Structures are given as structure tokens and as C-alpha cells.
Amino acid sequence: MNNASVERFRASAAQLGMDIDVREFPEETRTALDAAEAIGCDIAQIVKSLVFIADDEPVLVLTSGANRVEEGALAEHLEAEVVRKADADEVRQATGYAIGGTPPFGHGEPLRVVCDADLTVFDEVWAAAGHPRTVFPLSADDLLRVTAASVTTVDR
């Protein structure tokens, strides 16, 4: 796919020393289940890159496709008073990417990142690569290394 967002993400990955294998689907994979079926992996191996606003700070939450982020658990982990899911404009402003295509790293500005502990049990996980029709595989270890994420349980 020759897309500016995907190319920007590839360049960011290369700067981090990552040689990523971007895969493209003929249709958007709107849900984690859609992505897992298209890839042929377990839904729990899908990395959902979600932006939340913790107090006034955007935070990227990387969660397993099998889980839902419980805002109370996230607020507790972040020691925030108020946590809410970001809207589409806030996601684009915080990451430079659209919802559905937000990669786990490679954003214009550094973001605080939280990773779902359930993702860390897999040798390979799959994340968006800058566009809703693109994904790439990486190890859970690499995911944690390049994002400098804190790890916690995001659902209860």
C-alpha cells in the first residue's frame, strides 16, 4: 500500500531499528475479531491501540483484542482522577493517525503508553500499521521495548 500514513509509520519503525512486514487487507478490519480472522490468529493476539484522556493527558493503551479497557482500572493505574476514551479528533491530534489505523508507536509526539498484561504472554502479536487496512506482526518483547509501556491489567 502506498499511503502517506503507512509510509510515515514505516519510517518511524526503521528509526527504531525495526524491519516491519506490513500486511494489507482488501477491506478494513473494523474489529479485533475481523482482524484476527483475516490474519488467522487468536483475537487475543490483536493489539488494539486506543487513546484515552487521563485528566488532561492523552494516553495510548495497547490492549488485547479479547479485552475491553475498564476505565476505572486504567485511572487507578495512571493515578488519574478522570479517564475517558478520546474522540476521533483527539486520537488524530495525539497520534497523527486515524482510529482503526493507529500504530502502537511512531507518533508525532511522545505519548505515555500502557500495555495490557494479557498481550505479554504471546510470542507474536499484530498491530495496526498506520491505516485501517494494514497490520504488522511483532513480538510482545519488541512491543514493550519500543513503546516503553507500563504493563497492567486493563480489564477486571
Stockholm file with secondary structure:
# STOCKHOLM 1.0

chainA/1-156         MNNASVERFRASAAQLGMDIDVREFPEETRTALDAAEAIGCDIAQIVKSLVFIADDEPVLVLTSGANRVEEGALAEHLEAEVVRKADADEVRQATGYAIGGTPPFGHGEPLRVVCDADLTVFDEVWAAAGHPRTVFPLSADDLLRVTAASVTTVDR
#=GR chainA/1-156 SS CCCHHHHHHHHHHHHTTCCCCCEECSSCCCSHHHHHHHHTSCGGGEEEEEEEEETTEEEEEEEETTCCCCHHHHHHHHTCSCEEECCHHHHHHHHSSCTTTCCSSCCSSCCEEEEEGGGGGCSCEEEECSSTTEEEEECHHHHHHHHTCEEECCCC
#=GC SS_cons         CCCHHHHHHHHHHHHTTCCCCCEECSSCCCSHHHHHHHHTSCGGGEEEEEEEEETTEEEEEEEETTCCCCHHHHHHHHTCSCEEECCHHHHHHHHSSCTTTCCSSCCSSCCEEEEEGGGGGCSCEEEECSSTTEEEEECHHHHHHHHTCEEECCCC
//
